[in-house]
Structure formats: C-alpha cells, structure tokens
Amino acid sequence: MDFSYTSRQRELMDTAREAYTRKLEPLIGDGGVEEHYKVRRAMAEQGLLGLNMPTELGGVGLPLLDTLLVIQTLHACSPVCGGLAHRTSTGACGAIEAYGTREQREKYIRGICAGELGISIGITEPGAGSAATDMKTRAEIVGDEVIINGSKQFVSSVDTNDYTVLYCRFGKTGRSSDIGAVIVPHDAPGFSRSNGTVNMADDLLFELYFDDCRVPTSNILLDGSAFGKLISVYNAERLGSVSRMLGAAQAAYEYALAYSQERRQFNREICDFQGIQWMLAEMRIKLDAAQLLTYRAASTAEATGLPEALETSIAKVFTANAAKEICDDAIQILGANGYTKEYPLAHRYAEVRGGSIYGGTVQIHKNMIAKRILDRNISQWKKD
Ligand SMILES: Cc1cc2nc3c(=O)[nH]c(=O)nc-3n(C[C@H](O)[C@H](O)[C@H](O)COP(=O)(O)OP(=O)(O)OC[C@H]3O[C@@H](n4cnc5c(N)ncnc54)[C@H](O)[C@@H]3O)c2cc1C
C-alpha cells in the first residue's frame, strides 16, 4: 500500500494545471454555447478529453485513478473544464466504450475525444428519480427503426451535446430486465427538449420529450437486461463526479487558507485565531480523507476496469458531505465576502451541493452500503 502520488501522476496534474493556465483560462468568459465549444476543442488539442478512453479510439488511455486526479485538478481550476474532462471520460462514453458495437465506438468515442461531439445521459423521469427502474420511457423495434415514447428530466448539458444515451424500456414486463439503452441524436424526428431550468450552480438541466421519436436500430446500445450492466459502468461516472466535488472543495480550501493569512482583524491576521485554525485543520482532514476514500474506490478498478460498488458509494457519501462542509467553512472564513458572488466560494458551495443529489442521492447510496454490509436483499418497494 503506497499513499503517495507517483512521479507520473504528479506530472499529469502539473501538465493539466499548466495547460489550463496557458490555453484554457484565456478562453473562459461569461459562458455560452460558443465559448463551451472553443474550450472543448482546446481541451482536445491539449489531450484533456477522453482521459479514460482507449488510445486506439483517440483517448488518453489513463487508468481510472489517474483520470480522476486530472479531473480533480482541472475542476479546481474551472468547473467548465472539470465538467468536460469528466463527461468525456466516463458516463455515456463509458457505456458506449463498454457495450457499443465497433462502429458505435469508432464514431462516438473518437468524436468525443476529438472535441467534435458530446453525449448526455438520460435516466431520470418525472415519476422515476431515485426509483430509476420505475422508468416508463419505452422503445419498440419496428423493422430497422426504434420508436421511442416518453420523457426525461434534469438531464445535463443537452444544449451543448449532440446525442443522449437514453435509458429506456424495451420489454413490457415492468421489471428492470426490460431496461436497455439507445443513442438518440438531438435532431432525430420526434425528439424535442425544454429550454432548460437553471440550477443553483447556474447550469441548465433539461427535459427531453420523445414523441414517436425514430432512430435506426443501429443506434441501440443494449436492448434489454442491461440495467445492472449500465450501472456497473456508471460507477466510474460517479467517481468522476466525486472528483469534481474534490476539485471544488480543494479550490475552496486553498482560497480560504490564503485569505486567512492576508485578512487582518484586531491588528493581526485572522489565521492567528484558534477558531480559524481549527476550521482550516478540519477542512484539510476532510479533504484528505475524502481523497483517500476516492483513490481506494478507483484502485478497485485495476482488476476489472470497473470500480467496486461498495467502495464507490462510501467515497460518494463521504465526499458529498465533506465537500459541503469544506465549502461552508471556507465561506465562513471569508465572512461577508464569502457570501457574495464577487468571490468564488458561493459558486463552489452551489457546485458541491448538487453532489448529494445527482448520481444517486446520499440516502440511496447509504441504502446500497447497508445492503452490502448486512448482505441482505433489502427492497425499498412498498408491497401492495
Ligand atoms: C446537478 C444535477 C445534474 C443531474 N444530471 C442528470 C443527468 O444528466 N441525467 C439524468 O438522468 N439525471 C440527472 N440528474 C437527476 C438526478 O439523477 C436525480 O435528481 C436523482 O436521481 C434523484 O431523483 P429526484 O430528484 O427525483 O429525487 P427523489 O427520488 O424524488 O428523492 C427525493 C428525496 O427522497 C429521498 N429518497 C427517495 N427514495 C429513498 C429511499 N428509498 N430511501 C431513502 N431516501 C429516499 C432522496 O434521497 C431525496 O432526498 C441530475 C440532478 C442534478 C441535481
């Protein structure tokens, strides 16, 4: 067991930070779709997309742990860059990489790694949030087409992405074994979307509508009995979002640490006060502990390529709580400045707040942890 970074890992993080300062930071302004595309292309040129994707498909080919270190580093620099590194390295890409046909992998993974296209992931429905397997969106194969009907909500990045990997029901048994996935182009007939709802972190979340939406059968990723398979790949995506929370918490901690050594009250630096010192110490303890749990979860992927569910859930719950507390303490250290939008900490708090909800809420992850440590099949479903 070695708890230190390798020289290669240090180099990866330094290179990512340097690329951000030289090539990416100058492109980041008020946001918007065009700016997003510029940043995405620049990240592709710098080799910062598709971190965990195979080199033969244009990816960087990093192991999961190194991928997470780069995501965290970039997210500490900018949530835009952390988000792009995350979404192009895990999630929908992971599902296509694991289960796609040769043609699908060639088209989508290569396009994503080149910064030419983006893919969202559509799971949540109005009536199926935590109870995701209760989804109603249906896909029916008719000849060489799939006809899709239903809707999704709270889907990220649809405005800047070209496709959605849509989780949907192929069979009619009502069981999770009906669930498969289709890659839906955003210009498919019968597809439409909302204009988006702004969330706490100023990002948009979209509703997707499928009204006899037609896509070729060649876009089917998995045509049933796939929920378990999709979720096992999704654990890498969960660790990617955990790393983004770590990046935000790291940035908040470093900001507050520096501020506490400059701001003076009572004719001394505020870091002279024990009340501030203990907050800084707690923040550092939580950040280190969250990182170690995340690295442990990522290291379980060494054998199979996929992280273990138990270690992933433990890292997710601990980090979601720790990151909120770290950002909250950072705001406290800055006083009223921390509470304004002139300083970056209110946004950092808003970013990590979502981490307790997306990718499975912390309550759902605690259910999954309990189920595994008790080794019992505990159902959440109410029996009629
Ligand atoms: C920033 C952000 C980005 C997102 N991006 C996407 C995306 O790209 N694609 C996508 O498909 N979805 C996305 N989501 C949606 C997300 O996956 C869901 O919000 C999440 O699964 C929870 O569902 P819900 O919001 O409907 O909450 P609900 O399921 O309604 O839960 C409400 C509350 O009840 C609790 N609860 C529910 N069931 C149980 C239980 N059995 N035991 C204990 N407590 C329980 C929950 O923990 C929660 O506190 C995103 C969400 C956010 C916030």
Ligand as a Chemical Component Dictionary entry (heavy atoms), coordinates in Angstrom:
data_LIG
# 
_chem_comp.id                   LIG 
_chem_comp.type                 NON-POLYMER 
_chem_comp.pdbx_formal_charge   0 
_chem_comp.three_letter_code    LIG 
# 
loop_
_chem_comp_atom.comp_id 
_chem_comp_atom.atom_id 
_chem_comp_atom.alt_atom_id 
_chem_comp_atom.type_symbol 
_chem_comp_atom.charge 
_chem_comp_atom.model_Cartn_x 
_chem_comp_atom.model_Cartn_y 
_chem_comp_atom.model_Cartn_z 
_chem_comp_atom.pdbx_ordinal 
LIG C1  C1  C 0 -26.955 18.903 -10.935 1  
LIG C2  C2  C 0 -27.750 17.700 -11.357 2  
LIG C3  C3  C 0 -27.450 17.090 -12.561 3  
LIG C4  C4  C 0 -28.196 15.980 -12.989 4  
LIG N1  N1  N 0 -27.915 15.443 -14.210 5  
LIG C5  C5  C 0 -28.650 14.374 -14.641 6  
LIG C6  C6  C 0 -28.400 13.814 -15.932 7  
LIG O1  O1  O 0 -27.519 14.274 -16.681 8  
LIG N2  N2  N 0 -29.172 12.778 -16.336 9  
LIG C7  C7  C 0 -30.151 12.254 -15.552 10 
LIG O2  O2  O 0 -30.787 11.292 -15.976 11 
LIG N3  N3  N 0 -30.423 12.765 -14.327 12 
LIG C8  C8  C 0 -29.695 13.817 -13.850 13 
LIG N4  N4  N 0 -29.959 14.378 -12.611 14 
LIG C9  C9  C 0 -31.078 13.865 -11.822 15 
LIG C10 C10 C 0 -30.665 13.014 -10.627 16 
LIG O3  O3  O 0 -30.102 11.799 -11.026 17 
LIG C11 C11 C 0 -31.889 12.849 -9.718  18 
LIG O4  O4  O 0 -32.197 14.131 -9.214  19 
LIG C12 C12 C 0 -31.668 11.860 -8.580  20 
LIG O5  O5  O 0 -31.608 10.542 -9.055  21 
LIG C13 C13 C 0 -32.775 11.949 -7.504  22 
LIG O6  O6  O 0 -34.041 11.887 -8.063  23 
LIG P1  P1  P 0 -35.135 13.012 -7.683  24 
LIG O7  O7  O 0 -34.528 14.340 -7.854  25 
LIG O8  O8  O 0 -36.358 12.710 -8.464  26 
LIG O9  O9  O 0 -35.399 12.826 -6.134  27 
LIG P2  P2  P 0 -36.428 11.796 -5.446  28 
LIG O10 O10 O 0 -36.159 10.422 -5.927  29 
LIG O11 O11 O 0 -37.800 12.340 -5.572  30 
LIG O12 O12 O 0 -35.963 11.881 -3.924  31 
LIG C14 C14 C 0 -36.435 12.904 -3.028  32 
LIG C15 C15 C 0 -35.823 12.638 -1.650  33 
LIG O13 O13 O 0 -36.262 11.350 -1.165  34 
LIG C16 C16 C 0 -35.141 10.559 -0.815  35 
LIG N5  N5  N 0 -35.419 9.139  -1.097  36 
LIG C17 C17 C 0 -36.021 8.611  -2.196  37 
LIG N6  N6  N 0 -36.065 7.275  -2.101  38 
LIG C18 C18 C 0 -35.464 6.931  -0.920  39 
LIG C19 C19 C 0 -35.174 5.710  -0.255  40 
LIG N7  N7  N 0 -35.516 4.531  -0.776  41 
LIG N8  N8  N 0 -34.529 5.765  0.941   42 
LIG C20 C20 C 0 -34.177 6.951  1.491   43 
LIG N9  N9  N 0 -34.434 8.153  0.906   44 
LIG C21 C21 C 0 -35.057 8.143  -0.294  45 
LIG C22 C22 C 0 -33.995 11.077 -1.690  46 
LIG O14 O14 O 0 -32.726 10.752 -1.149  47 
LIG C23 C23 C 0 -34.294 12.580 -1.692  48 
LIG O15 O15 O 0 -33.767 13.153 -0.533  49 
LIG C24 C24 C 0 -29.235 15.475 -12.169 50 
LIG C25 C25 C 0 -29.511 16.086 -10.931 51 
LIG C26 C26 C 0 -28.780 17.183 -10.525 52 
LIG C27 C27 C 0 -29.112 17.826 -9.206  53 
# 
loop_
_chem_comp_bond.comp_id 
_chem_comp_bond.atom_id_1 
_chem_comp_bond.atom_id_2 
_chem_comp_bond.value_order 
_chem_comp_bond.pdbx_ordinal 
LIG C1  C2  SING 1  
LIG C2  C3  SING 2  
LIG C2  C26 DOUB 3  
LIG C3  C4  DOUB 4  
LIG C4  N1  SING 5  
LIG C4  C24 SING 6  
LIG N1  C5  DOUB 7  
LIG C5  C6  SING 8  
LIG C5  C8  SING 9  
LIG C6  O1  DOUB 10 
LIG C6  N2  SING 11 
LIG N2  C7  SING 12 
LIG C7  O2  DOUB 13 
LIG C7  N3  SING 14 
LIG N3  C8  DOUB 15 
LIG C8  N4  SING 16 
LIG N4  C9  SING 17 
LIG N4  C24 SING 18 
LIG C9  C10 SING 19 
LIG C10 O3  SING 20 
LIG C10 C11 SING 21 
LIG C11 O4  SING 22 
LIG C11 C12 SING 23 
LIG C12 O5  SING 24 
LIG C12 C13 SING 25 
LIG C13 O6  SING 26 
LIG O6  P1  SING 27 
LIG P1  O7  DOUB 28 
LIG P1  O8  SING 29 
LIG P1  O9  SING 30 
LIG O9  P2  SING 31 
LIG P2  O10 DOUB 32 
LIG P2  O11 SING 33 
LIG P2  O12 SING 34 
LIG O12 C14 SING 35 
LIG C14 C15 SING 36 
LIG C15 O13 SING 37 
LIG C15 C23 SING 38 
LIG O13 C16 SING 39 
LIG C16 N5  SING 40 
LIG C16 C22 SING 41 
LIG N5  C17 SING 42 
LIG N5  C21 SING 43 
LIG C17 N6  DOUB 44 
LIG N6  C18 SING 45 
LIG C18 C19 SING 46 
LIG C18 C21 DOUB 47 
LIG C19 N7  SING 48 
LIG C19 N8  DOUB 49 
LIG N8  C20 SING 50 
LIG C20 N9  DOUB 51 
LIG N9  C21 SING 52 
LIG C22 O14 SING 53 
LIG C22 C23 SING 54 
LIG C23 O15 SING 55 
LIG C24 C25 DOUB 56 
LIG C25 C26 SING 57 
LIG C26 C27 SING 58 
# 
